[in-house]
Every structure is written in C-alpha cells, then in structure tokens.
Amino acid sequence: MLRVGLTGGIGAGKSEVSRLLAGYGAILVDSDRIAREVVEPGTPGLAGIVAAFGESVLTPEGTLDRPKLGSIVFADQERLQTLNGIVHPLVRARSAELEAAAGPDAIVVHDVPLLTENGLAPLYDLVVVVDAAPQTQLARLTALRGMAEDEARARMAAQATREQRLAVATLVIDNDGPLEALEPQVRAVWDELTTRAKAAAAGD
C-alpha cells in the first residue's frame, strides 16, 4: 500500500485533483467529507462542539450551522484550535478505518486540507501539494464560491503559508492556470505514484 497525503490551500483546486486521482484508481480518503460525517446529529462530535461553542452553532433543525461556526473560529485562532481538538481525532480514527479496508496493493490518497498545519506529513509515504498563488486563491474564492473578500482572506490567513506547504511537498502540482493545464500534471503524478507503489511492492 502506498499512502499519499494530498493538500493545498483553500481555493487551490485540491478537490479537482482528488477527483482526477480517484478516476485513475486511487482510493480516496476525504478528510473534509469525513469531518462532516463525524458531526452529524446524534454524533459525539456534534455534542462536543455544542458543549464548547453553545447551541447558537446549531440550525433550528439541530444540524451544525457551518457558516455560523466558521465565522466564529476563523477569526479566532484559539477557538479554531478548540474545534480542531474535537474534530480531528474523530477524523483520524475514521480515516484509519477506511484505509484498513483498502487492499494491500492500493494507492490510498488522503485528502487533508490541514496536513501542513497539523504536522502530518511524516504520516505518509509522500506528500502531493496542489499549489496556487494567493491572488489566484482569492480570485477563486470570491468569484467561484461567492465569498466576501474579507472572509476569503481570513480563511486563507488561518491556513499555512504557501511556503510552508511547499516545504513538506514531495510532488507539486501547479494549479495557477486553467483546468486543461491541470489534468496532464495530475496524470503525470498518478504515473509517478504507480511507479513508486510497484517499487515498494517489489521491495517487500
């Protein structure tokens, strides 16, 4: 099994890279999706968030009000750390379950937005970073996701810097350009991953 950490700043295009890699045959473990699952109604994760932040972070239906919680934590580093302390252990446990279910020859790609911030690079055989310039990230967040510029800047500031992410990268995918420039790069990365996986299997 080859364990790959995939990361990138918000708006860098990591989700598109994940989609392409899964299409090539990677087993994708999506931390964002798991993070949503572990805070659904009735879960210990949601109970922990309510205990820490109060019932004001719930919708009238009893689900997590993500925009409300986001507005609280992304402007306050200490509260963001509190949230991460609740959610991250649950995400790690579920990720380990999904990885264990993959076959021994699988290439397992862990899509981890906060890989750099949480010092997780050593957990993987290699790290792929989806890179984009900050001005590109900002443009995508405001134009494509409809974020206000101040909110987009706050989200970006809460993450690692571009330099910090690149420092932990084994392979880098440049996603400053259009989609048609992205796909050949992802295919090349997939070819590299399959080569490494075969070499590792041969060495066992």
Rosetta silent file (secondary structure, phi, psi, omega in degrees, C-alpha in Angstrom):
SEQUENCE: MLRVGLTGGIGAGKSEVSRLLAGYGAILVDSDRIAREVVEPGTPGLAGIVAAFGESVLTPEGTLDRPKLGSIVFADQERLQTLNGIVHPLVRARSAELEAAAGPDAIVVHDVPLLTENGLAPLYDLVVVVDAAPQTQLARLTALRGMAEDEARARMAAQATREQRLAVATLVIDNDGPLEALEPQVRAVWDELTTRAKAAAAGD
SCORE:     score description
SCORE:     0.000 S_00000001
   1 L     0.000  133.065  174.361    0.000    0.000    0.000 S_00000001
   2 E  -105.485  122.888 -177.790    1.234    3.477   -0.880 S_00000001
   3 E  -102.411  118.399 -174.887   -0.044    6.160    1.499 S_00000001
   4 E  -116.657  129.704  171.515   -0.211    9.603   -0.080 S_00000001
   5 E   -95.385  127.135  179.236   -1.013   12.865    1.663 S_00000001
   6 E  -116.518  127.192 -179.076   -2.705   15.411   -0.623 S_00000001
   7 E  -146.673  171.631  179.660   -3.024   19.010    0.481 S_00000001
   8 E   172.830  155.780  179.368   -3.323   22.573   -0.745 S_00000001
   9 L   -68.174  161.044  178.205   -4.616   25.932    0.378 S_00000001
  10 L   -58.855  132.055 -178.943   -8.287   26.835    0.165 S_00000001
  11 L    83.700    2.522 -179.009   -9.139   27.687   -3.426 S_00000001
  12 L   -80.291  -19.415  178.861   -6.032   25.974   -4.806 S_00000001
  13 L   102.767   21.099 -178.239   -8.074   23.275   -6.562 S_00000001
  14 H   -62.073  -36.227 -178.548   -7.279   20.265   -4.400 S_00000001
  15 H   -62.992  -37.887  178.187  -10.792   18.849   -4.756 S_00000001
  16 H   -66.931  -39.489  177.458  -10.443   18.691   -8.532 S_00000001
  17 H   -64.014  -42.251  176.693   -7.099   16.898   -8.162 S_00000001
  18 H   -57.176  -45.215 -178.565   -8.736   14.428   -5.746 S_00000001
  19 H   -61.693  -43.810 -179.690  -11.484   13.757   -8.273 S_00000001
  20 H   -65.336  -44.354 -179.908   -8.997   13.100  -11.054 S_00000001
  21 H   -62.786  -40.379  177.461   -6.835   10.799   -8.924 S_00000001
  22 H   -63.199  -36.486  177.747   -9.884    8.806   -7.843 S_00000001
  23 H   -65.555  -29.159  177.736  -10.807    8.460  -11.511 S_00000001
  24 H   -79.923  -16.233  177.792   -7.393    6.979  -12.223 S_00000001
  25 L   128.602    0.865  178.243   -7.832    4.383   -9.496 S_00000001
  26 L   -68.584  146.389  169.226   -6.739    5.916   -6.212 S_00000001
  27 E   -86.844  113.841 -173.015   -8.609    5.003   -3.039 S_00000001
  28 E   -95.618  127.395  172.607   -9.630    8.439   -1.778 S_00000001
  29 E  -113.372  104.176 -170.909   -9.952    9.210    1.928 S_00000001
  30 E   -95.770  106.408 -176.395  -11.521   12.680    2.022 S_00000001
  31 H   -63.458  -36.128  179.176  -10.952   14.374    5.375 S_00000001
  32 H   -63.556  -44.486  179.761  -13.466   17.156    4.647 S_00000001
  33 H   -64.856  -42.380  178.207  -16.228   14.665    3.903 S_00000001
  34 H   -63.651  -38.826  179.218  -15.357   12.625    6.977 S_00000001
  35 H   -60.979  -32.134  176.127  -15.296   15.824    9.052 S_00000001
  36 H   -73.012  -39.172 -178.700  -18.909   16.429    8.012 S_00000001
  37 H   -63.035  -40.205 -173.061  -19.902   12.857    8.846 S_00000001
  38 L   -78.460   -1.514  175.845  -18.465   12.927   12.374 S_00000001
  39 L  -122.145   23.467  174.794  -20.519   16.000   13.350 S_00000001
  40 L   -71.165  160.083 -179.813  -23.900   14.867   12.063 S_00000001
  41 L   -53.513  136.440  179.029  -26.830   14.979   14.513 S_00000001
  42 L    90.634   -4.474 -178.485  -26.541   12.368   17.227 S_00000001
  43 L   -91.190  154.503  173.812  -22.770   12.024   16.988 S_00000001
  44 H   -60.585  -30.841  179.775  -20.287   12.601   19.820 S_00000001
  45 H   -61.564  -46.847  179.494  -18.582   15.124   17.548 S_00000001
  46 H   -65.970  -39.123  178.159  -21.610   17.405   17.367 S_00000001
  47 H   -60.806  -39.839  179.298  -22.193   17.046   21.104 S_00000001
  48 H   -65.949  -37.618  179.228  -18.601   18.132   21.721 S_00000001
  49 H   -67.625  -43.214  179.188  -18.969   21.187   19.504 S_00000001
  50 H   -63.017  -39.929  178.848  -22.178   22.266   21.222 S_00000001
  51 H   -63.056  -34.194 -176.959  -20.520   21.832   24.625 S_00000001
  52 H   -85.368  -35.446 -171.069  -17.621   24.044   23.524 S_00000001
  53 H  -115.565   -9.556  179.866  -19.433   26.701   21.466 S_00000001
  54 L    91.982  165.552 -176.015  -23.038   26.655   22.652 S_00000001
  55 H   -74.442   -6.258  178.502  -26.313   25.852   20.930 S_00000001
  56 H   -66.986  -15.131  179.617  -26.097   29.003   18.808 S_00000001
  57 H   -90.351    9.639  176.038  -23.984   26.984   16.319 S_00000001
  58 E  -103.320  147.871  171.092  -26.984   24.728   15.581 S_00000001
  59 L   -78.051  168.184  176.179  -29.643   25.317   12.957 S_00000001
  60 L   -58.274  -24.662  179.540  -33.314   25.167   14.005 S_00000001
  61 L   -83.420   -6.055  178.089  -33.308   21.582   12.688 S_00000001
  62 L    92.178    8.488  175.632  -30.488   20.611   15.044 S_00000001
  63 L   -94.186  168.008 -178.991  -27.717   20.296   12.468 S_00000001
  64 E   -71.993  128.623  175.937  -24.417   22.150   12.601 S_00000001
  65 L   -86.501   91.569 -172.805  -24.652   25.705   11.270 S_00000001
  66 H   -63.641  -43.995  177.719  -21.343   25.700    9.406 S_00000001
  67 H   -59.508  -39.601  179.969  -21.332   29.355    8.299 S_00000001
  68 H   -65.327  -47.427  179.670  -22.040   30.449   11.883 S_00000001
  69 H   -63.689  -40.855  178.997  -19.315   28.227   13.328 S_00000001
  70 H   -60.504  -41.049 -179.502  -16.903   29.294   10.591 S_00000001
  71 H   -65.041  -25.587  178.527  -17.445   32.968   11.349 S_00000001
  72 H   -79.236  -51.139 -168.872  -16.505   32.253   14.979 S_00000001
  73 H   -81.595  -30.887 -175.511  -13.428   30.091   14.560 S_00000001
  74 L   -77.627   -8.868  175.208  -11.723   31.579   11.517 S_00000001
  75 L  -102.162    0.723 -174.178  -11.415   34.944   13.241 S_00000001
  76 L  -143.879  104.292 -174.906  -10.042   33.450   16.484 S_00000001
  77 H   -59.647  -37.030 -179.036   -7.052   31.106   16.407 S_00000001
  78 H   -66.130  -40.796  179.682   -7.684   29.803   19.924 S_00000001
  79 H   -72.312  -31.830  174.540  -11.262   28.839   19.143 S_00000001
  80 H   -63.026  -41.375  177.770  -10.152   27.246   15.885 S_00000001
  81 H   -64.003  -36.457  176.534   -7.749   25.077   17.880 S_00000001
  82 H   -61.801  -46.642  178.693  -10.607   24.110   20.185 S_00000001
  83 H   -61.422  -46.276 -179.719  -12.698   22.993   17.218 S_00000001
  84 H   -60.864  -35.951  179.393   -9.795   21.082   15.699 S_00000001
  85 H   -65.718  -24.872  177.120   -9.204   19.326   19.003 S_00000001
  86 H   -83.273  -47.731 -169.193  -12.760   17.978   18.881 S_00000001
  87 H   -83.553  -41.834 -171.456  -12.998   17.038   15.211 S_00000001
  88 H   -60.024  -42.764  177.506   -9.509   15.919   14.195 S_00000001
  89 H   -61.431  -34.977  178.814   -9.216   12.827   16.431 S_00000001
  90 H   -68.739  -39.409  178.563  -12.578   11.608   15.113 S_00000001
  91 H   -65.952  -43.070 -179.855  -11.489   12.198   11.516 S_00000001
  92 H   -61.330  -41.396 -179.105   -8.199   10.364   12.070 S_00000001
  93 H   -64.516  -43.638 -179.874   -9.979    7.344   13.534 S_00000001
  94 H   -68.931  -38.340  177.573  -12.435    7.119   10.640 S_00000001
  95 H   -60.492  -40.856  179.522   -9.652    7.646    8.076 S_00000001
  96 H   -63.907  -36.919  177.669   -7.728    4.749    9.588 S_00000001
  97 H   -63.296  -45.636 -178.203  -10.796    2.518    9.243 S_00000001
  98 H   -66.137  -39.381  179.101  -11.197    3.390    5.550 S_00000001
  99 H   -65.292  -41.235 -179.075   -7.507    2.847    4.849 S_00000001
 100 H   -62.306  -26.280 -178.917   -7.552   -0.524    6.577 S_00000001
 101 L   -81.633  -12.030  178.635  -10.374   -1.591    4.243 S_00000001
 102 L   -78.170  154.715 -178.861   -8.265   -0.876    1.125 S_00000001
 103 L   -70.812  163.012 -178.212   -6.307   -3.707   -0.458 S_00000001
 104 L   -65.106  -21.510  179.681   -2.569   -4.205    0.143 S_00000001
 105 L   -96.403    5.538 -174.114   -1.759   -3.028   -3.404 S_00000001
 106 L   -72.644  151.016  166.005   -3.879    0.122   -3.171 S_00000001
 107 E  -101.637  108.692 -175.712   -2.702    3.677   -3.629 S_00000001
 108 E  -100.592  117.346 -179.588   -4.536    5.455   -0.818 S_00000001
 109 E  -102.947  115.156  177.161   -4.764    9.224   -1.207 S_00000001
 110 E   -92.888  109.958  178.151   -5.608   11.082    1.991 S_00000001
 111 E   -82.797  103.628 -171.562   -7.132   14.454    1.061 S_00000001
 112 L  -126.991  100.084 -178.331   -6.102   16.524    4.113 S_00000001
 113 L   -57.292  -38.718 -174.584   -6.606   20.312    3.956 S_00000001
 114 L  -103.953   32.075 -179.589   -4.673   20.945    7.193 S_00000001
 115 L   -58.249  -47.632 -178.186   -1.869   18.444    6.630 S_00000001
 116 L   -67.469  -47.109 -175.963    0.828   21.105    6.899 S_00000001
 117 L   -59.031  -35.348 -175.903   -0.740   22.978    9.802 S_00000001
 118 L   -98.425    9.767  175.831   -1.015   19.832   11.911 S_00000001
 119 L    62.770   38.152 -173.327    2.433   18.454   11.093 S_00000001
 120 L   -93.408   -4.547 -176.310    1.027   15.324    9.447 S_00000001
 121 H   -52.276  -40.515 -178.088    3.496   14.986    6.543 S_00000001
 122 H   -65.354  -11.883 -179.349    5.577   12.264    8.290 S_00000001
 123 H   -76.376  -13.061 -172.618    2.491   10.018    8.427 S_00000001
 124 L  -115.442  157.040  176.649    2.553    9.470    4.652 S_00000001
 125 L   -67.533  -33.061  173.524    4.941    7.832    2.198 S_00000001
 126 E  -158.806  163.484 -177.573    4.907   11.063    0.213 S_00000001
 127 E  -123.060  129.454  174.723    3.042   14.370    0.082 S_00000001
 128 E  -106.555  124.845  179.367    1.457   15.955   -3.001 S_00000001
 129 E  -110.229  127.195  172.621    0.806   19.687   -2.739 S_00000001
 130 E   -90.126  116.147 -170.590   -1.632   21.474   -5.061 S_00000001
 131 E  -110.252  137.876  172.418   -0.113   24.927   -5.389 S_00000001
 132 L  -149.009  148.912  179.029   -1.645   28.229   -6.470 S_00000001
 133 L   -65.660  147.896  179.782   -0.617   31.821   -5.898 S_00000001
 134 H   -53.411  -37.778 -179.600   -2.524   33.637   -3.105 S_00000001
 135 H   -67.254  -30.258  176.286   -4.050   36.054   -5.616 S_00000001
 136 H   -70.091  -44.166  177.271   -5.375   33.056   -7.588 S_00000001
 137 H   -57.353  -47.906 -177.020   -6.857   31.536   -4.438 S_00000001
 138 H   -61.640  -42.846 -179.660   -8.528   34.830   -3.535 S_00000001
 139 H   -63.027  -41.059  179.793   -9.978   35.267   -7.013 S_00000001
 140 H   -67.331  -40.874 -177.768  -11.447   31.754   -6.992 S_00000001
 141 H   -65.930  -38.690 -178.383  -12.955   32.124   -3.523 S_00000001
 142 H   -80.370  -40.396 -175.304  -14.669   35.396   -4.347 S_00000001
 143 H   -82.238  -43.115 -173.230  -15.684   34.638   -7.943 S_00000001
 144 L   -92.209  -34.376 -178.538  -16.474   30.921   -7.789 S_00000001
 145 L  -101.508   -8.339  177.005  -17.579   30.425   -4.183 S_00000001
 146 L    73.659   20.254  179.040  -19.152   33.833   -3.670 S_00000001
 147 L   -75.057  147.034  168.717  -17.172   34.640   -0.516 S_00000001
 148 L   -67.618  148.861 -175.165  -16.734   38.199    0.624 S_00000001
 149 H   -60.935  -38.958 -178.899  -13.104   39.248    0.210 S_00000001
 150 H   -66.960  -35.983  176.892  -12.536   39.767    3.944 S_00000001
 151 H   -67.048  -42.954  179.468  -13.906   36.302    4.716 S_00000001
 152 H   -60.978  -43.053  179.887  -11.750   34.752    1.998 S_00000001
 153 H   -65.531  -37.207  178.727   -8.654   36.490    3.344 S_00000001
 154 H   -65.847  -41.051  178.223   -9.463   35.320    6.897 S_00000001
 155 H   -62.837  -43.154  179.658   -9.823   31.709    5.714 S_00000001
 156 H   -65.430  -40.905 -178.211   -6.518   31.909    3.885 S_00000001
 157 H   -67.062  -24.349 -179.981   -4.766   33.527    6.858 S_00000001
 158 L   -77.211  -10.878 -178.423   -5.943   30.694    9.135 S_00000001
 159 L  -101.633  172.922  175.439   -4.032   28.191    6.995 S_00000001
 160 L   -62.335  159.057  175.659   -0.338   27.535    6.450 S_00000001
 161 L   -76.237  164.397  176.667    1.526   29.807    4.082 S_00000001
 162 H   -57.298  -42.583 -178.550    2.313   28.776    0.542 S_00000001
 163 H   -64.438  -39.190  179.044    5.979   28.410    1.521 S_00000001
 164 H   -64.862  -40.155  178.316    5.156   26.158    4.478 S_00000001
 165 H   -65.785  -45.475 -178.452    3.110   23.825    2.265 S_00000001
 166 H   -63.809  -27.408 -178.702    5.791   23.638   -0.417 S_00000001
 167 H   -67.661  -23.141 -179.472    8.387   22.810    2.242 S_00000001
 168 L  -101.951    2.521 -173.924    6.654   19.478    3.009 S_00000001
 169 L   -78.062  136.584  166.086    5.926   18.571   -0.628 S_00000001
 170 L   -89.789  -44.161  177.599    7.332   15.513   -2.345 S_00000001
 171 E  -129.053  143.926 -178.683    5.496   16.347   -5.567 S_00000001
 172 E  -122.440  133.336  173.942    3.927   19.681   -6.547 S_00000001
 173 E  -110.070  120.252 -178.829    1.003   20.273   -8.909 S_00000001
 174 E   -85.552  112.043 -179.448    0.853   23.840  -10.245 S_00000001
 175 L  -117.498   43.839  175.196   -2.786   24.873  -10.458 S_00000001
 176 L   -84.154  -15.752 -174.628   -2.417   28.544  -11.231 S_00000001
 177 L  -103.419 -162.248 -178.220   -3.714   28.018  -14.746 S_00000001
 178 L   -76.718  168.474 -176.792   -6.851   26.643  -16.442 S_00000001
 179 H   -58.518  -37.429 -177.101   -8.291   23.158  -15.971 S_00000001
 180 H   -65.899  -21.263  175.930   -6.818   21.874  -19.228 S_00000001
 181 H   -83.840  -18.005 -177.613   -3.338   22.595  -17.826 S_00000001
 182 H   -79.453  -44.878 -171.467   -4.141   20.693  -14.631 S_00000001
 183 H   -58.544  -43.933  178.192   -5.146   17.301  -15.995 S_00000001
 184 H   -62.208  -33.183  178.307   -1.819   16.383  -17.667 S_00000001
 185 H   -66.950  -42.407 -179.507    0.006   17.226  -14.430 S_00000001
 186 H   -66.512  -38.137  177.287   -2.285   15.027  -12.362 S_00000001
 187 H   -62.266  -41.008  178.521   -1.847   12.177  -14.844 S_00000001
 188 H   -64.882  -39.043  176.819    1.927   12.525  -14.531 S_00000001
 189 H   -64.600  -41.348  178.730    1.653   12.442  -10.740 S_00000001
 190 H   -61.843  -42.270  177.530   -0.513    9.324  -10.951 S_00000001
 191 H   -59.899  -39.829  177.918    2.082    7.638  -13.153 S_00000001
 192 H   -65.804  -40.744  179.465    4.731    8.519  -10.561 S_00000001
 193 H   -64.432  -41.827  179.553    2.589    7.122   -7.754 S_00000001
 194 H   -66.305  -36.845  176.965    2.023    3.835   -9.569 S_00000001
 195 H   -63.173  -44.840  179.886    5.757    3.551  -10.237 S_00000001
 196 H   -65.969  -38.625 -179.680    6.546    4.124   -6.575 S_00000001
 197 H   -64.158  -41.353  179.110    3.862    1.681   -5.464 S_00000001
 198 H   -66.444  -39.692  179.228    5.280   -1.052   -7.701 S_00000001
 199 H   -64.536  -40.545  178.901    8.816   -0.371   -6.464 S_00000001
 200 H   -65.564  -40.028  179.598    7.658   -0.578   -2.874 S_00000001
 201 H   -66.069  -37.846 -179.561    5.820   -3.839   -3.519 S_00000001
 202 H   -68.122  -26.362 -179.547    8.894   -5.304   -5.209 S_00000001
 203 H   -83.585  -12.023 -179.222   10.967   -4.405   -2.189 S_00000001
 204 L   -71.397    0.000    0.000    8.701   -6.175    0.276 S_00000001
